[in-house]
Amino acid sequence: MINALDSRSARVVSQPPTRLGSREDLRTIGEATVANPKISCRHVDVFYGDKQAIFDVSLDIGNKEVIAMIGPSGCGKSTFLRCLNRMNDTIEGCRVTGAITLDGQNIYDEKQDVVPLRAQVGIVFQKPNPFPKSIWDNVAYGPKIHGLAETKAELEEIVETALQKAGLWEEVKDRLHQPGTGLSGGQQQRLCIARTIAVSPEVILMDEPCSALDPIATAKIEDLIDELRTQYSIVIVTHSMQQAARVSQRTAYFHLGYLIEVGRTQQIFTTPRHRLTEDYITGRFG
């Protein structure tokens, strides 16, 4: 069970690049906290049975910002991402400790219903996963379940608005009742984004959303992320440092389950303060 948010603040220091010599060198460097965060995480640990995957991570997600999480495969960035809407609850033996709040409310409170939480904090997965339904039904499903429309006309409006926000409306408006699985990979991913938007989230989590897409489809998703950040807080896990540099305002670097460094994206990619970050950015490992 997640504990109440305690008074200890995230560790923020300013120093030259640090050499890895001990576990103490894995403390977080940089701007882990922001004013009036949308999501606030403090001293989060994640365990799969007896194995610890995330170590003492403290990080804020700002309002209407894109924050990218980067790091080598297996470093814990996707595991941490799934903590933010309790998707790890679906994994047997997974245990999360620390504190995670959304607008000041503890999302791991015993009284928290995960269904409305996952509407508030939606997620787009690595591989497009449209339902085996029509394009229209894919987008309308969530609003129906959550009772967001009282009439068919209201539901039609929600579907159209979501598809427009996802940059897909003009491409599919004449075939809304055809299967969503018949779209191209990039269109399917934008359909999944429309499905997420349709339930009026406040935060959108994206777990390597472009890794299965070609460069043209990737560019469309990146343009879409830039447009969506005016309305939503977005957290993106990406294996592409170039993508992180293009779409995010802040970047967090993970290594072996630790949050090593977080700061403005330009600073992380031009003047990283931790040796591990510098080695990863410059391609010495990863």
Helices and strands as residue ranges (DSSP letters): G 23-26, E 29-30, E 39-48, E 51-61, E 66-70, H 77-83, G 87-90, E 94-102, E 105-106, H 114-120, E 121-124, H 135-145, H 152-165, H 169-172, G 180-182, H 185-197, E 203-207, H 215-228, E 233-237, H 241-247, E 250-255, E 258-264, H 265-270, H 275-281
